[in-house]
Amino acid sequence: MHLVGGILSLASTLFMASIAPGPNVRFPRAVEYSRPDGTPLCFDAAIPPGPGPFPAVIIVHGGGWVRGDRRADVVPLFRPIEDAGIAWFSIDYRLLRNFSEFSAPIEDVRNAVVYIREHAAQYHIDPNRIALIGESAGGQLAAMAALNPKPGGQVSGVVAFYAPTNLAALAKRSELIPNQLRASLSGTPFEALLIAGLRQLSPVDKVTPGAPPFLLIHGTSDGLVPFAQSQAMCARLRAAGASCELLPIEGGGHGMRWWESALPQEAAEYKTTMVAWLRHILNGTNG
């Protein structure tokens, strides 16, 4: 219990340190945006000073769909987004307890987009200039929400960090799945059912000509989600006539927090690229 408390305290300290400067920036915290099945889902936010309306991003943390924190897991994103004069909203979503619940967090991200757009005036943001940013599992959720939005839940673009965009391919090839388990399912009706279900949850299979612009950022040495997944996703988007840019992090593994210490130059580069891309799609400028 002491260890858990220490970890949570450290996460809170890192989060507070990341937002300390900027006396005129407003930081709404723990704002409830939805309560599915009695589970409160909240977001933290940072709103630039002034009347706005400002462009905004909605941040979706990773954690393999079963864990994660809207503060600690995405700390590296906060400062560059704030410094760019863009509002951010970092959201909770329902974590999975079993495979049958996989659509729930996608629905939560869709609901968060609708809620924030409907309350845009309250937070001094422009409802027509909102992008989604997701890392790892959060990238899959953000992509799915953007490619199949609820009415009133459209976004202007998606930034996805090392996102698993083809879950069926991961299930077939990932070294994280024991060979004996894969062999036990091979050729069975359950295997076909599972793969069909995973395709329904794979952004690469949901791309349409009307897809919003995507920026994919991925480590070339990612041992959890292969870099090839982002390459294939970008190719699919471009083939459909949608815009996609792919930024490889040379030698990068899985996780932006790891990049901060192991690859500081590359970490600085992705932040510069991300901010320029966001400014372009949200403001229509390169400045």
KADAWO-V978130 format. One record per pair of residues at least 12 apart in sequence whose ideal C-beta (glycine too) atoms are under 6 Angstrom apart, sorted by the first residue. I is the first residue (numbers start at 0). J is the second residue. D is the distance in whole Angstrom. If there is no record, write none. Layout:
# KADAWO-V978130
I | J | D
I | J | D
This chain:
# KADAWO-V978130
10 | 68 | 6
10 | 70 | 6
10 | 71 | 4
13 | 74 | 5
14 | 70 | 4
17 | 74 | 5
17 | 77 | 5
17 | 78 | 6
23 | 48 | 3
24 | 45 | 6
25 | 46 | 4
26 | 45 | 5
27 | 44 | 5
28 | 43 | 5
29 | 41 | 5
30 | 42 | 5
32 | 111 | 5
32 | 114 | 4
33 | 110 | 5
40 | 91 | 5
40 | 107 | 6
41 | 91 | 5
42 | 88 | 5
42 | 90 | 4
43 | 89 | 5
44 | 88 | 5
45 | 81 | 5
45 | 87 | 5
46 | 86 | 5
46 | 122 | 6
46 | 123 | 6
47 | 84 | 5
51 | 123 | 3
52 | 123 | 6
52 | 124 | 6
52 | 125 | 4
53 | 86 | 5
53 | 124 | 5
54 | 85 | 5
54 | 128 | 4
54 | 281 | 4
55 | 86 | 4
55 | 124 | 4
55 | 129 | 5
56 | 85 | 6
56 | 87 | 5
56 | 130 | 5
56 | 132 | 5
57 | 88 | 5
57 | 111 | 6
57 | 131 | 5
58 | 73 | 5
58 | 87 | 6
58 | 89 | 4
58 | 132 | 5
59 | 108 | 6
59 | 133 | 4
59 | 137 | 3
59 | 140 | 5
59 | 141 | 5
60 | 72 | 4
60 | 73 | 5
60 | 137 | 5
61 | 134 | 4
61 | 135 | 3
61 | 136 | 5
61 | 137 | 5
63 | 136 | 5
64 | 95 | 5
64 | 136 | 5
65 | 94 | 5
65 | 95 | 5
69 | 89 | 4
69 | 90 | 6
69 | 91 | 5
75 | 255 | 5
75 | 259 | 6
79 | 270 | 4
79 | 274 | 5
83 | 274 | 5
86 | 124 | 5
88 | 115 | 6
90 | 111 | 5
92 | 104 | 4
92 | 107 | 4
93 | 107 | 6
101 | 200 | 6
104 | 140 | 5
105 | 140 | 6
105 | 143 | 5
108 | 140 | 5
108 | 144 | 4
109 | 144 | 5
109 | 149 | 5
109 | 152 | 5
112 | 152 | 4
113 | 149 | 5
113 | 151 | 5
113 | 152 | 5
128 | 155 | 6
128 | 281 | 5
129 | 154 | 5
130 | 154 | 6
130 | 155 | 5
130 | 156 | 4
131 | 145 | 5
131 | 154 | 5
131 | 157 | 5
132 | 158 | 4
133 | 159 | 5
134 | 160 | 4
135 | 161 | 6
138 | 159 | 4
138 | 160 | 6
138 | 162 | 3
139 | 162 | 5
139 | 163 | 5
141 | 157 | 6
142 | 157 | 6
142 | 159 | 6
142 | 202 | 4
143 | 202 | 6
145 | 157 | 5
145 | 211 | 6
146 | 202 | 6
146 | 205 | 4
146 | 210 | 6
154 | 211 | 6
155 | 280 | 5
155 | 281 | 6
156 | 211 | 5
156 | 212 | 4
156 | 280 | 4
157 | 213 | 5
158 | 214 | 5
158 | 273 | 6
159 | 215 | 5
160 | 216 | 5
161 | 217 | 5
161 | 221 | 5
161 | 224 | 5
161 | 253 | 6
163 | 224 | 5
164 | 202 | 4
164 | 203 | 5
164 | 228 | 5
164 | 232 | 4
165 | 201 | 5
165 | 203 | 5
165 | 228 | 6
166 | 197 | 4
166 | 200 | 5
166 | 201 | 5
167 | 194 | 5
167 | 197 | 4
167 | 198 | 5
167 | 201 | 6
170 | 197 | 6
203 | 232 | 5
203 | 235 | 5
206 | 235 | 5
206 | 236 | 6
206 | 239 | 5
208 | 239 | 5
208 | 240 | 5
210 | 236 | 6
210 | 241 | 4
212 | 242 | 4
212 | 280 | 5
213 | 236 | 6
213 | 243 | 5
214 | 244 | 5
214 | 276 | 5
215 | 229 | 4
215 | 233 | 6
215 | 245 | 5
216 | 246 | 5
216 | 269 | 5
217 | 229 | 4
218 | 248 | 4
218 | 251 | 3
218 | 252 | 5
219 | 247 | 5
219 | 249 | 5
220 | 250 | 5
220 | 252 | 6
221 | 252 | 6
221 | 253 | 5
223 | 253 | 4
229 | 245 | 6
233 | 245 | 5
246 | 272 | 5
248 | 265 | 5
